[in-house]
Amino acid sequence: MKNTRKATSQDLVQLAKLFDQYRVFYNKESDIPAAEIFLKDRIENKDSEIFVAEKDGRLVGFVQLYPIFSSTRMCRYWLLNDLYVNENHRGKGYSKELIEEAKELCRLSKASGVLLETGKSNDIGNQLYPACGFELYNSVNFYEWANKQLINDK
């Protein structure tokens, strides 16, 4: 039974609460109004693709993907940036269904693949992603330059 679908602007109130839970999970300050504005902008500007999981008409999880491109492959990729299921609904297959939505988006958009990163300490994610067909890519070093001024302001 499919419990997932593409998010719409009608989902913003519930989705913002889930997104806020996700951010708090990653040690950010709770800010539901800002979460709603951020997600509204993503949906209206078509900056990302968001899929939601629902049970009995209530949103219980989401996945958000951003388009990126590979110059060497000359094609699109999708960056699976956010995946979250409310703690009361984990272990029930919602994450896998949301990942399947991401894969279907990849197929339909003729993208080369879906990329993601997760922390080495994320035991659940590090079991989930290989179980869903993702391969750990060890042949590159991942580097980040962070704009400290912006990060310190957030």
C-alpha positions as CSV (number, residue, x, y, z in Angstrom):
1,M,0.0,0.0,0.0
2,K,1.5,3.3,-1.1
3,N,1.6,5.9,1.7
4,T,3.6,8.5,-0.2
5,R,2.9,11.3,-2.6
6,K,4.3,14.6,-3.9
7,A,3.9,17.5,-1.4
8,T,1.7,20.4,-2.3
9,S,1.3,23.9,-0.8
10,Q,-1.7,22.5,1.1
11,D,0.7,20.4,3.1
12,L,2.7,23.4,4.4
13,V,1.4,23.6,7.9
14,Q,1.9,19.9,8.7
15,L,5.1,19.7,6.7
16,A,6.7,22.7,8.5
17,K,6.1,20.9,11.8
18,L,7.9,17.8,10.5
19,F,10.7,19.9,9.0
20,D,11.1,21.6,12.3
21,Q,11.4,18.2,14.1
22,Y,14.0,17.3,11.5
23,R,16.0,20.5,12.2
24,V,15.8,20.0,16.0
25,F,17.0,16.4,15.5
26,Y,20.1,18.1,14.0
27,N,20.5,20.4,16.9
28,K,19.0,23.5,15.4
29,E,16.7,25.9,17.2
30,S,13.0,25.2,16.7
31,D,11.4,27.8,14.3
32,I,8.2,26.6,12.7
33,P,7.3,29.9,11.1
34,A,10.7,30.1,9.4
35,A,10.4,26.4,8.4
36,E,7.0,27.1,6.7
37,I,8.5,30.1,4.8
38,F,11.5,28.0,3.7
39,L,9.4,25.2,2.4
40,K,6.8,27.5,0.8
41,D,9.7,29.1,-1.1
42,R,11.0,25.7,-2.2
43,I,7.6,24.6,-3.5
44,E,6.6,27.8,-5.2
45,N,10.1,28.4,-6.8
46,K,10.3,24.7,-7.7
47,D,13.8,24.6,-6.2
48,S,13.3,21.1,-4.8
49,E,11.1,18.1,-5.0
50,I,9.4,17.1,-1.7
51,F,7.5,13.9,-1.1
52,V,5.5,13.1,2.0
53,A,4.5,10.0,3.8
54,E,1.1,10.0,5.5
55,K,-1.0,7.8,7.7
56,D,-4.7,8.5,8.3
57,G,-4.5,11.9,6.6
58,R,-1.5,13.1,8.8
59,L,2.0,13.6,7.5
60,V,4.5,11.4,9.2
61,G,7.6,11.9,7.1
62,F,9.2,13.6,4.1
63,V,12.1,13.5,1.7
64,Q,13.4,16.6,0.0
65,L,15.7,16.4,-3.1
66,Y,17.5,19.2,-4.9
67,P,18.6,19.0,-8.6
68,I,22.3,19.1,-9.2
69,F,24.3,18.4,-12.4
70,S,27.4,16.4,-13.3
71,S,29.5,18.2,-15.9
72,T,31.6,15.1,-16.7
73,R,28.5,13.0,-17.2
74,M,26.6,15.9,-18.7
75,C,23.4,15.0,-16.9
76,R,21.2,15.7,-13.9
77,Y,21.6,14.1,-10.5
78,W,19.3,14.5,-7.5
79,L,20.7,15.3,-4.1
80,L,18.7,13.6,-1.4
81,N,19.3,16.3,1.2
82,D,16.6,15.6,3.8
83,L,14.8,12.4,4.9
84,Y,12.8,12.4,8.1
85,V,10.1,10.2,9.7
86,N,8.5,11.2,13.0
87,E,9.9,9.0,15.8
88,N,6.5,7.6,16.5
89,H,6.3,6.2,13.0
90,R,9.8,4.8,12.4
91,G,10.4,1.2,11.6
92,K,7.1,0.9,9.6
93,G,8.6,1.3,6.1
94,Y,7.9,5.0,5.5
95,S,11.6,5.8,4.9
96,K,11.9,3.1,2.3
97,E,8.7,4.3,0.5
98,L,10.1,7.9,0.5
99,I,13.4,6.6,-0.9
100,E,11.4,4.8,-3.6
101,E,9.8,8.1,-4.5
102,A,13.3,9.6,-4.9
103,K,14.4,6.8,-7.2
104,E,11.2,7.1,-9.3
105,L,11.9,10.9,-9.6
106,C,15.4,10.0,-10.8
107,R,14.0,7.6,-13.4
108,L,11.3,9.9,-14.6
109,S,13.6,12.9,-14.9
110,K,16.2,10.7,-16.7
111,A,18.8,11.7,-14.0
112,S,22.0,9.7,-13.6
113,G,21.4,8.9,-9.9
114,V,20.6,10.0,-6.4
115,L,23.4,11.2,-4.1
116,L,23.3,11.6,-0.4
117,E,25.5,12.0,2.6
118,T,25.0,10.9,6.1
119,G,27.1,10.9,9.3
120,K,29.2,8.0,10.1
121,S,27.4,7.8,13.5
122,N,24.0,7.6,11.8
123,D,23.6,3.8,12.4
124,I,20.0,3.7,11.1
125,G,20.8,5.6,7.9
126,N,23.9,3.6,7.3
127,Q,21.8,0.4,7.4
128,L,18.9,1.9,5.5
129,Y,20.6,3.3,2.5
130,P,22.5,0.1,1.5
131,A,19.3,-1.9,2.1
132,C,17.7,0.5,-0.5
133,G,20.4,-0.1,-3.1
134,F,22.7,2.8,-2.3
135,E,26.4,2.1,-2.5
136,L,29.0,3.7,-0.3
137,Y,31.3,5.7,-2.5
138,N,34.8,5.5,-1.2
139,S,36.8,6.7,-4.1
140,V,36.6,10.4,-3.4
141,N,37.2,12.7,-0.4
142,F,34.3,14.9,0.5
143,Y,35.4,18.4,1.4
144,E,33.4,21.4,2.5
145,W,34.1,25.1,2.7
146,A,31.7,26.7,5.1
147,N,30.8,30.4,5.1
148,K,31.4,30.9,8.8
149,Q,29.8,34.3,8.8
150,L,26.5,33.0,7.5
151,I,26.6,29.8,9.6
152,N,27.3,31.8,12.8
153,D,24.3,34.1,11.9
154,K,21.9,31.1,11.6
